[in-house]
Amino acid sequence: MALTEYDILNLFYDELKALGTNRENLYLNMDEYAAAKLQLKLKQVVSLQQVHTLVDVCIANEWIQRTTADPGYNFLSLTYAGLQVALANRYAE
């Protein structure tokens, strides 16, 4: 099964649940650590380039937003729309 943008959104949702916080208080970096977490969860090789490409899709769809002027993939947050997509995808399975 190929990595999708839903896997990125689910990473945010999993962190929300693990930390017991809401989306307005969660900021994630999409770095080697995030790629490794996805790789463990999905049991497949996940490259940082794949993660960044899918994060770009999520940003374009306004599911994830940049919270700083950082041109990289740091301090990203889940939007309300992104949370709704993550929930819909999770409970549709």
Secondary structure, 3 states (H helix, E strand, C coil): CCCCHHHHHHHHHHHHHHHCCCHHHCCECCCHHHHHHHHHHHCCCCCHHHHHHHHHHHHHCCCEEECCCCCCCCCEEECHHHHHHHHHHHHHC
